[in-house]
């Protein structure tokens, strides 16, 4: 089971690490008769090969060792019997299922059991190769002249080192620490000290609100609402194909993600090769909050897909997801688009119950009042991952052990989040795979850019939701160049300012009543402008969408005739398979 993907990855690594191809590239670059386009294309070849070529045979052997350990560890993790002891019996649940139940279940004992289930992931991975993987990754990075594996990864992906990265993150960490301390004190004062316990915080802040929101995010409508929202923004997928595998099942990889077996590029004859996208998530339509989670995940991962579908450069190396593609650059696109799910205007238009009624503003207000004072917790949870991985790869080899890694995770959670986190650090799946390890800082930099980009659109257009100028602006400013330009430069060119955390911190500091005044006006404007037009409009994303459950094809836009027909078939499938969820 492990051999095929491990072999494919090995073959790809061999291509990317070809010294012969690098030498050939440099030979072409030395010529004086190159066009500007040819020089730019050769430059991305040189940059890409440079990220993977290892002059040292010892480093090459260590990378192969890492790949082998990683493949075995990921296979073991996917087969792990994960769940929680509920009412005296073990119930199998994925990590997403455990977290979802912890957010909404009224029983503290159940929430604690789910948290303990998540904690068990850390014990499992540290006993099944993660210690050896950390040691081998560091040995490889040091053989190549880097301080450690984190320094190697961030330099390859972002073009600047670990020191520069944490210079930026330290400013954000120090600037938001007082906000976190104040929020924790306020939560304890409002809900009691027990609200600060890792398995209680999310529920105490919004558990009852999550249940009230649930009817307005019916899972079976999530695909349709994503498509309508993106179409109204003027987003096109440029002839792409997307395979969506949304439902959870045993043994499935424990995180939503997109991959591109076929990147987009403009061929030498001028013809365009569209992307082929594979998209997966872990939805359980019977769980409270599953529709909201599914729609947010769709907005996020389909945001990645829109970005990569719109890159038009003369080589697939400009549009592939690995280094030298910046993590922060990739995550900015998806996180900007999933941020809309929390906007009042978006919720009026797309958060609708099964009868078609919009989410009432009073409920949105309740949600904002419950969550906004504590939004800093999300920032701190995001920061905790890069701070943990930084400390992890800085551990001396002699101190690396399962116990030391688990203790370090607990220490970082307490230092950065103020106490144990609702998502234990060692349950974060990104830590295990080569592509996603030392990656999470990208979410932090991206979130900074999300707020800065939202501020730009608000100043330029006044609105973001259903604004048909948004898609073309993102396409031209952020998407078209692919990885040919640095992330920080792209953000500054669009927004007119260097990237900072100022817009994010300003959002966190905004008084809740002032925020709600803005949201009330946006909701009213959306209601006035809507007149039901969006719900009736055709959806043309210029993409073939196939909805599947593993090998089973549920609906296909080519077979059904158009996107909305495929959505109706998917909706019918979910209603039939999960009748109680669809009738709720």
LUMVOMAR-307585 format. One line per 2 residues: number of its first residue (from 0); their letters; for each residue x, y, z of C-alpha. Coordinates in Angstrom, 1 decimal, m for minus. Example, Ala and Ser with C-alpha at 12.3 -4.5 7.8 and 13.67 -1.06 7.14 Angstrom:
! residues 2
0 = AS = 12.3:m4.5:7.8 | 13.7:m1.1:7.1
! end
This chain:
! residues 584
0 = XX = 0.0:0.0:0.0 | 2.9:2.3:0.8
2 = XX = 5.1:1.3:m2.1 | 3.3:2.9:m5.1
4 = XX = 3.1:6.5:m3.7 | 6.5:6.2:m2.2
6 = XX = 7.9:5.0:m5.6 | 6.1:7.8:m7.5
8 = XX = 7.4:10.4:m5.0 | 10.9:8.9:m5.4
10 = XX = 10.7:9.3:m9.2 | 9.5:12.9:m8.9
12 = XX = 12.4:13.7:m6.4 | 14.9:12.1:m8.9
14 = XX = 13.6:14.4:m11.7 | 13.7:17.5:m9.5
16 = XX = 17.2:16.6:m8.3 | 18.7:16.0:m11.7
18 = XX = 22.2:17.6:m11.8 | 22.3:16.9:m15.5
20 = XX = 19.1:19.0:m16.1 | 20.5:21.8:m13.9
22 = XX = 23.7:21.9:m15.9 | 21.7:21.9:m19.2
24 = XX = 19.6:24.7:m17.9 | 22.6:26.8:m17.0
26 = XX = 24.1:26.1:m20.4 | 21.0:27.6:m22.0
28 = XX = 21.0:30.5:m19.6 | 24.6:31.4:m20.7
30 = XX = 23.4:32.1:m24.3 | 22.9:35.7:m25.4
32 = XX = 20.1:35.1:m27.9 | 17.3:34.3:m25.4
34 = XX = 14.0:36.1:m25.4 | 12.7:37.5:m22.1
36 = XX = 10.1:34.7:m21.8 | 12.8:32.0:m22.4
38 = XX = 15.1:33.5:m19.8 | 12.2:33.6:m17.2
40 = XX = 11.4:30.0:m17.9 | 14.9:28.8:m17.6
42 = XX = 15.3:30.8:m14.4 | 12.4:28.9:m12.8
44 = XX = 14.0:25.6:m13.9 | 17.2:26.7:m12.2
46 = XX = 15.4:27.8:m9.0 | 13.4:24.6:m8.9
48 = XX = 16.3:22.2:m9.4 | 18.3:24.3:m6.9
50 = XX = 15.7:23.5:m4.2 | 16.1:19.7:m4.6
52 = XX = 19.6:19.0:m5.9 | 21.9:17.7:m3.2
54 = XX = 25.6:17.9:m4.0 | 26.2:15.7:m1.0
56 = XX = 25.7:11.9:m1.5 | 25.3:11.6:2.2
58 = XX = 22.4:14.2:2.1 | 20.8:12.3:m0.8
60 = XX = 20.9:9.1:1.2 | 19.4:10.8:4.2
62 = XX = 16.6:12.2:2.1 | 15.8:8.7:0.8
64 = XX = 15.8:7.6:4.4 | 13.4:10.4:5.4
66 = XX = 11.0:9.4:2.5 | 11.0:5.8:3.7
68 = XX = 10.3:6.6:7.3 | 7.7:9.1:6.4
70 = XX = 5.9:6.7:4.1 | 5.7:4.0:6.8
72 = XX = 4.7:6.6:9.5 | 1.9:8.1:7.4
74 = XX = 0.6:4.6:6.5 | 0.6:3.6:10.2
76 = XX = m1.2:6.9:11.1 | m3.9:6.4:8.5
78 = XX = m4.6:2.9:9.9 | m4.5:4.1:13.5
80 = XX = m7.6:3.1:15.5 | m8.6:6.6:16.5
82 = XX = m11.6:7.6:18.6 | m12.9:8.2:22.1
84 = XX = m14.3:6.2:25.0 | m17.9:7.4:25.2
86 = XX = m20.3:6.0:27.7 | m17.9:3.2:28.5
88 = XX = m17.4:2.0:24.9 | m14.8:3.0:22.3
90 = XX = m16.2:4.9:19.4 | m14.1:5.3:16.2
92 = XX = m13.9:8.9:15.1 | m11.4:10.7:12.8
94 = XX = m9.5:13.7:14.1 | m12.0:16.0:12.4
96 = XX = m14.8:14.1:14.0 | m13.2:14.3:17.5
98 = XX = m12.7:18.1:17.1 | m16.2:18.7:15.8
100 = XX = m17.8:16.7:18.7 | m15.6:18.6:21.2
102 = XX = m17.0:21.9:19.8 | m20.7:21.1:20.1
104 = XX = m21.3:18.3:22.6 | m23.0:19.4:25.9
106 = XX = m21.3:16.7:28.0 | m17.9:17.8:29.5
108 = XX = m17.0:14.1:29.9 | m17.6:13.5:26.2
110 = XX = m15.6:16.6:25.3 | m12.7:15.5:27.5
112 = XX = m12.7:12.0:26.0 | m12.5:13.5:22.5
114 = XX = m9.6:15.7:23.5 | m7.8:12.7:25.0
116 = XX = m8.5:10.9:21.7 | m6.7:13.7:19.9
118 = XX = m3.9:13.6:22.5 | m3.4:9.9:21.7
120 = XX = m2.2:10.8:18.1 | 0.9:12.4:19.7
122 = XX = 1.7:9.2:21.6 | 1.1:7.1:18.5
124 = XX = 3.3:9.1:16.1 | 6.2:9.5:18.5
126 = XX = 6.1:5.7:19.0 | 5.9:5.0:15.3
128 = XX = 8.9:6.7:13.7 | 8.4:10.5:14.2
130 = XX = 11.5:10.7:16.5 | 13.6:9.0:13.9
132 = XX = 12.1:11.2:11.2 | 13.0:14.4:13.0
134 = XX = 16.6:13.2:13.5 | 17.0:12.2:9.9
136 = XX = 15.5:15.4:8.6 | 17.9:17.5:10.7
138 = XX = 20.9:15.4:9.6 | 20.0:15.9:6.0
140 = XX = 19.6:19.7:6.4 | 22.9:20.1:8.3
142 = XX = 24.7:18.0:5.7 | 23.5:20.7:3.2
144 = XX = 24.8:23.5:5.4 | 21.6:24.7:7.0
146 = XX = 21.1:25.3:10.7 | 18.4:22.6:10.9
148 = XX = 15.5:21.2:8.9 | 13.2:24.2:9.6
150 = XX = 15.9:26.6:8.3 | 16.2:24.4:5.2
152 = XX = 12.5:24.3:4.5 | 11.7:28.0:5.0
154 = XX = 14.7:29.1:2.9 | 13.7:26.8:0.0
156 = XX = 10.0:27.8:0.0 | 10.1:31.5:1.0
158 = XX = 13.6:32.7:m0.1 | 14.5:33.9:3.4
160 = XX = 15.8:32.0:6.4 | 14.4:31.0:9.8
162 = XX = 15.8:34.0:11.5 | 14.0:36.5:9.2
164 = XX = 10.8:34.5:9.5 | 10.7:34.5:13.3
166 = XX = 11.7:38.1:13.4 | 8.3:38.7:11.8
168 = XX = 6.4:36.2:13.9 | 8.0:37.4:17.2
170 = XX = 6.5:40.9:16.5 | 3.1:39.4:16.1
172 = XX = 3.5:37.1:19.1 | 4.6:39.9:21.4
174 = XX = 2.0:42.3:20.0 | m0.9:40.0:20.6
176 = XX = 0.1:38.4:23.9 | m1.7:41.1:26.0
178 = XX = m4.8:40.5:23.8 | m4.6:36.8:24.6
180 = XX = m4.1:37.3:28.3 | m7.1:39.8:28.4
182 = XX = m9.3:37.4:26.4 | m8.4:34.4:28.7
184 = XX = m9.3:36.5:31.8 | m12.5:37.7:30.2
186 = XX = m13.5:34.1:29.3 | m12.8:32.8:32.8
188 = XX = m14.8:35.8:34.3 | m17.8:35.2:32.0
190 = XX = m17.9:31.4:31.9 | m15.8:30.2:34.9
192 = XX = m12.3:28.9:35.2 | m13.4:25.6:33.6
194 = XX = m13.9:27.4:30.3 | m10.1:27.7:30.0
196 = XX = m9.7:23.9:29.9 | m8.6:22.7:26.4
198 = XX = m11.7:20.6:25.9 | m14.1:23.3:27.1
200 = XX = m13.0:26.5:25.5 | m14.4:26.1:22.0
202 = XX = m17.8:24.8:23.4 | m18.0:27.5:26.1
204 = XX = m17.3:30.2:23.5 | m19.7:29.1:20.8
206 = XX = m21.1:25.6:21.3 | m24.8:26.6:21.5
208 = XX = m24.3:29.2:18.7 | m22.8:26.5:16.5
210 = XX = m25.9:24.4:17.0 | m28.1:27.4:16.2
212 = XX = m26.1:28.1:13.0 | m26.3:24.5:11.9
214 = XX = m29.6:24.6:10.0 | m28.3:27.5:7.8
216 = XX = m25.4:25.4:6.6 | m27.0:22.2:5.2
218 = XX = m24.2:19.9:4.2 | m25.9:18.7:1.0
220 = XX = m26.1:22.4:m0.3 | m22.4:23.2:0.4
222 = XX = m21.1:22.5:m3.1 | m23.8:24.6:m4.7
224 = XX = m23.3:27.5:m2.4 | m19.5:27.5:m2.9
226 = XX = m20.1:27.5:m6.7 | m22.6:30.3:m6.6
228 = XX = m20.3:32.4:m4.3 | m17.2:32.0:m6.5
230 = XX = m19.2:32.6:m9.7 | m20.6:35.9:m8.3
232 = XX = m17.0:37.0:m7.5 | m16.1:36.5:m11.2
234 = XX = m13.8:33.5:m10.6 | m13.2:31.2:m13.5
236 = XX = m11.3:27.9:m13.5 | m10.0:28.2:m17.0
238 = XX = m11.2:24.8:m18.3 | m9.9:22.8:m15.3
240 = XX = m11.2:19.4:m14.0 | m11.8:18.9:m10.3
242 = XX = m12.5:15.6:m8.5 | m14.2:16.3:m5.1
244 = XX = m14.1:13.5:m2.5 | m15.8:15.1:0.5
246 = XX = m17.1:12.4:2.7 | m15.2:10.9:5.7
248 = XX = m14.4:7.2:5.7 | m12.2:4.8:7.7
250 = XX = m8.5:5.0:6.8 | m8.8:8.3:4.9
252 = XX = m6.0:10.9:5.2 | m6.9:13.1:8.2
254 = XX = m7.0:16.5:6.6 | m8.7:18.4:3.8
256 = XX = m6.3:19.2:0.9 | m5.9:19.7:m2.8
258 = XX = m3.3:18.3:m5.1 | m2.6:18.9:m8.8
260 = XX = m1.6:15.8:m10.8 | m1.7:18.1:m13.8
262 = XX = m0.5:21.7:m13.3 | m1.6:24.5:m15.6
264 = XX = 0.8:26.0:m18.1 | 1.1:27.6:m21.5
266 = XX = 2.8:25.3:m24.0 | 5.3:26.3:m26.6
268 = XX = 2.7:26.4:m29.3 | 0.7:28.9:m27.3
270 = XX = m2.1:26.4:m26.2 | m3.1:26.3:m22.6
272 = XX = m3.0:23.1:m20.5 | m5.7:23.4:m17.8
274 = XX = m5.3:21.9:m14.3 | m6.5:18.6:m13.0
276 = XX = m7.3:18.9:m9.3 | m7.9:16.2:m6.7
278 = XX = m9.7:17.6:m3.6 | m10.5:15.7:m0.4
280 = XX = m12.1:16.4:3.0 | m13.6:14.5:5.9
282 = XX = m17.2:15.5:6.2 | m19.7:13.6:8.3
284 = XX = m23.1:15.0:7.3 | m24.7:13.6:10.5
286 = XX = m22.5:15.7:12.8 | m23.6:19.1:14.1
288 = XX = m21.6:21.8:12.3 | m20.6:19.5:9.4
290 = XX = m22.2:21.8:6.8 | m20.4:24.9:8.1
292 = XX = m17.1:23.0:8.2 | m17.7:21.5:4.7
294 = XX = m18.5:24.9:3.2 | m15.5:26.6:4.8
296 = XX = m13.3:23.8:3.6 | m14.7:24.1:0.1
298 = XX = m14.1:27.8:0.0 | m10.6:27.2:1.2
300 = XX = m9.5:24.3:m0.9 | m11.4:25.5:m4.0
302 = XX = m9.6:28.8:m3.4 | m6.3:27.0:m3.8
304 = XX = m7.7:25.3:m6.9 | m8.8:28.7:m8.4
306 = XX = m5.3:30.1:m7.8 | m3.5:27.2:m9.5
308 = XX = m6.0:27.0:m12.3 | m5.3:30.6:m13.3
310 = XX = m1.5:30.5:m13.5 | m0.6:31.2:m17.1
312 = XX = 3.2:30.8:m17.4 | 5.3:28.9:m20.0
314 = XX = 6.2:25.9:m17.7 | 4.4:23.7:m15.2
316 = XX = 7.1:24.5:m12.7 | 5.5:28.0:m12.2
318 = XX = 2.3:26.3:m11.1 | 3.3:23.3:m9.0
320 = XX = 2.6:23.4:m5.2 | 6.1:22.5:m3.9
322 = XX = 9.2:24.7:m3.4 | 10.0:27.2:m4.7
324 = XX = 6.3:28.1:m4.5 | 5.8:30.1:m1.3
326 = XX = 3.6:28.5:1.3 | 2.4:31.9:2.4
328 = XX = 1.6:32.8:m1.3 | m0.4:29.7:m1.7
330 = XX = m2.3:30.0:1.5 | m3.2:33.7:1.1
332 = XX = m5.5:32.8:m1.9 | m7.4:30.1:m0.1
334 = XX = m7.7:31.9:3.3 | m8.9:35.1:1.7
336 = XX = m11.8:33.3:0.1 | m12.7:31.2:3.1
338 = XX = m12.8:34.4:5.2 | m16.0:35.4:3.4
340 = XX = m18.0:32.7:5.3 | m17.9:34.8:8.4
342 = XX = m19.1:38.0:6.7 | m22.7:39.2:7.3
344 = XX = m23.3:40.0:3.6 | m22.1:36.5:2.6
346 = XX = m24.2:34.8:5.2 | m27.4:36.6:4.0
348 = XX = m26.8:35.4:0.5 | m25.4:31.9:1.1
350 = XX = m26.1:30.7:4.6 | m29.7:29.5:4.0
352 = XX = m31.8:26.8:5.6 | m33.4:24.0:3.7
354 = XX = m36.5:26.2:3.0 | m34.3:28.9:1.6
356 = XX = m34.5:31.4:4.5 | m31.4:33.4:5.1
358 = XX = m29.5:33.3:8.4 | m31.1:36.0:10.6
360 = XX = m28.9:38.9:11.5 | m29.8:38.4:15.2
362 = XX = m28.1:35.0:15.0 | m25.1:36.4:13.2
364 = XX = m24.9:39.1:16.0 | m25.0:36.3:18.6
366 = XX = m22.2:34.5:16.8 | m20.1:37.6:16.6
368 = XX = m20.6:38.5:20.2 | m19.7:35.0:21.2
370 = XX = m16.5:34.7:19.1 | m15.0:38.1:18.2
372 = XX = m13.7:38.9:21.7 | m11.8:35.6:21.5
374 = XX = m10.5:35.6:17.9 | m7.0:36.1:19.2
376 = XX = m7.1:32.5:20.4 | m7.1:31.4:16.7
378 = XX = m4.1:33.6:16.0 | m2.2:32.1:19.0
380 = XX = m3.1:28.5:18.0 | m1.8:29.2:14.5
382 = XX = 1.4:30.7:15.9 | 1.9:27.7:18.2
384 = XX = 2.6:25.3:15.3 | 5.7:27.1:13.8
386 = XX = 7.0:27.8:17.3 | 6.7:24.1:18.2
388 = XX = 8.4:23.0:15.0 | 11.2:25.6:15.4
390 = XX = 11.9:24.3:19.0 | 11.5:20.6:17.8
392 = XX = 14.2:20.9:15.1 | 16.4:22.8:17.5
394 = XX = 16.4:19.9:20.0 | 19.9:18.4:20.2
396 = XX = 19.9:14.8:18.8 | 20.9:13.4:22.2
398 = XX = 17.7:14.9:23.8 | 15.3:13.6:21.1
400 = XX = 12.8:11.1:22.4 | 9.1:10.4:22.4
402 = XX = 8.8:11.8:25.9 | 10.8:14.9:25.1
404 = XX = 8.8:15.7:22.0 | 5.5:15.3:23.9
406 = XX = 6.7:17.5:26.8 | 7.9:20.2:24.3
408 = XX = 4.5:20.2:22.6 | 2.9:20.8:26.0
410 = XX = 5.4:23.5:26.9 | 4.8:25.4:23.7
412 = XX = 1.1:25.2:23.9 | 1.2:26.7:27.4
414 = XX = 3.7:29.4:26.4 | 2.0:30.5:23.2
416 = XX = m1.6:29.7:23.9 | m1.7:30.3:27.6
418 = XX = m2.5:26.6:28.4 | m3.1:23.2:26.7
420 = XX = m4.7:23.7:23.2 | m8.0:22.3:22.0
422 = XX = m6.0:20.9:19.0 | m3.0:19.2:20.5
424 = XX = 0.1:20.2:18.5 | 1.1:16.6:17.8
426 = XX = m2.3:15.9:16.3 | m1.6:18.5:13.5
428 = XX = m1.1:16.3:10.4 | 1.2:18.8:8.7
430 = XX = 4.1:17.7:11.0 | 4.4:14.3:9.4
432 = XX = 4.6:14.8:5.6 | 7.7:16.3:3.9
434 = XX = 5.6:18.8:1.8 | 3.6:20.2:4.8
436 = XX = 6.2:20.0:7.6 | 7.6:23.4:8.7
438 = XX = 4.8:24.9:6.6 | 2.4:26.3:9.2
440 = XX = 4.1:29.7:9.3 | 2.7:30.2:5.9
442 = XX = m0.8:30.3:7.4 | 0.3:33.1:9.7
444 = XX = 1.9:35.2:7.0 | m1.0:34.5:4.8
446 = XX = m3.5:35.6:7.4 | m1.6:38.8:7.8
448 = XX = m1.9:39.3:4.0 | m5.6:38.3:4.1
450 = XX = m6.5:41.1:6.4 | m4.3:43.5:4.4
452 = XX = m6.0:42.4:1.1 | m9.5:42.7:2.6
454 = XX = m8.7:46.2:3.7 | m7.5:47.0:0.2
456 = XX = m10.8:45.8:m1.4 | m12.9:47.5:1.3
458 = XX = m11.1:50.8:0.5 | m11.3:50.4:m3.2
460 = XX = m14.8:48.9:m3.7 | m16.6:49.2:m0.4
462 = XX = m17.7:45.5:m0.7 | m16.1:42.1:m1.2
464 = XX = m19.0:39.6:m1.2 | m20.5:39.1:m4.7
466 = XX = m18.2:41.8:m6.1 | m17.4:40.7:m9.7
468 = XX = m14.2:42.7:m9.6 | m12.7:40.6:m6.9
470 = XX = m12.0:37.5:m9.0 | m10.3:39.3:m11.9
472 = XX = m8.2:41.4:m9.5 | m7.0:38.4:m7.6
474 = XX = m6.3:36.6:m11.0 | m4.2:39.5:m12.4
476 = XX = m2.4:40.6:m9.3 | m1.9:37.3:m7.4
478 = XX = m2.6:34.3:m9.6 | m1.3:34.8:m13.1
480 = XX = 2.4:35.1:m12.2 | 2.6:31.8:m10.3
482 = XX = 5.8:31.5:m8.3 | 7.7:33.7:m10.7
484 = XX = 7.5:36.7:m8.2 | 8.1:36.8:m4.5
486 = XX = 5.1:36.7:m2.2 | 6.0:39.8:m0.2
488 = XX = 6.3:41.8:m3.5 | 2.9:40.6:m4.8
490 = XX = 1.2:41.7:m1.6 | 2.9:45.1:m1.6
492 = XX = 2.1:45.7:m5.3 | m1.6:45.0:m4.9
494 = XX = m2.2:46.7:m1.5 | 0.3:49.5:m1.9
496 = XX = 2.0:48.6:1.5 | 4.7:46.2:2.7
498 = XX = 3.2:43.2:4.5 | 2.6:43.8:8.3
500 = XX = 0.2:42.4:10.9 | m1.3:45.8:11.5
502 = XX = m4.7:45.1:9.7 | m5.0:41.8:11.6
504 = XX = m4.3:43.3:15.0 | m6.7:46.2:14.2
506 = XX = m9.4:43.6:13.5 | m8.8:41.9:16.8
508 = XX = m8.8:45.2:18.7 | m12.0:46.5:17.1
510 = XX = m14.8:46.9:19.7 | m17.6:44.3:19.1
512 = XX = m20.3:47.0:18.9 | m18.4:48.9:16.3
514 = XX = m17.9:45.7:14.3 | m21.6:44.8:14.5
516 = XX = m22.6:48.3:13.3 | m20.6:47.6:10.1
518 = XX = m21.9:44.1:9.8 | m25.5:45.2:10.2
520 = XX = m25.1:47.8:7.4 | m23.5:45.1:5.1
522 = XX = m26.3:42.6:5.8 | m28.9:45.2:5.0
524 = XX = m27.2:46.2:1.8 | m26.9:42.6:0.7
526 = XX = m30.6:42.1:1.4 | m31.5:45.2:m0.6
528 = XX = m29.3:44.2:m3.5 | m30.2:40.5:m3.7
530 = XX = m33.9:40.4:m4.7 | m33.4:36.6:m5.1
532 = XX = m31.2:37.1:m8.3 | m28.2:35.2:m7.1
534 = XX = m30.3:32.1:m6.1 | m31.6:31.9:m9.7
536 = XX = m28.4:32.8:m11.6 | m26.7:30.1:m13.6
538 = XX = m23.3:29.0:m12.4 | m20.4:28.9:m14.9
540 = XX = m17.1:28.2:m13.3 | m15.5:26.9:m16.6
542 = XX = m14.6:23.6:m14.9 | m15.7:20.0:m15.0
544 = XX = m16.6:18.9:m11.5 | m16.8:15.2:m10.5
546 = XX = m18.3:14.5:m7.1 | m17.1:11.1:m5.7
548 = XX = m16.9:9.0:m2.6 | m13.7:7.1:m3.1
550 = XX = m14.1:5.1:m6.3 | m17.9:5.7:m6.5
552 = XX = m18.9:8.6:m8.8 | m21.9:10.5:m7.3
554 = XX = m22.3:13.2:m9.9 | m20.4:14.7:m12.9
556 = XX = m21.1:18.1:m14.5 | m20.4:16.6:m17.9
558 = XX = m22.9:13.8:m17.5 | m25.5:15.9:m15.8
560 = XX = m25.2:18.8:m18.2 | m24.1:21.7:m15.9
562 = XX = m22.9:22.5:m12.4 | m26.3:23.0:m10.7
564 = XX = m27.7:19.8:m12.1 | m24.7:17.9:m10.6
566 = XX = m25.2:19.7:m7.3 | m28.9:18.6:m7.3
568 = XX = m27.8:15.0:m7.9 | m25.2:15.2:m5.1
570 = XX = m27.9:16.7:m2.8 | m30.2:13.8:m3.5
572 = XX = m27.4:11.3:m2.8 | m26.7:12.9:0.6
574 = XX = m30.4:13.0:1.5 | m30.8:9.3:0.7
576 = XX = m27.6:8.2:2.4 | m28.0:10.4:5.5
578 = XX = m31.7:10.9:5.8 | m31.7:12.0:9.4
580 = XX = m29.1:14.7:8.8 | m30.9:16.0:5.7
582 = XX = m34.2:16.1:7.6 | m32.8:17.9:10.6
! end
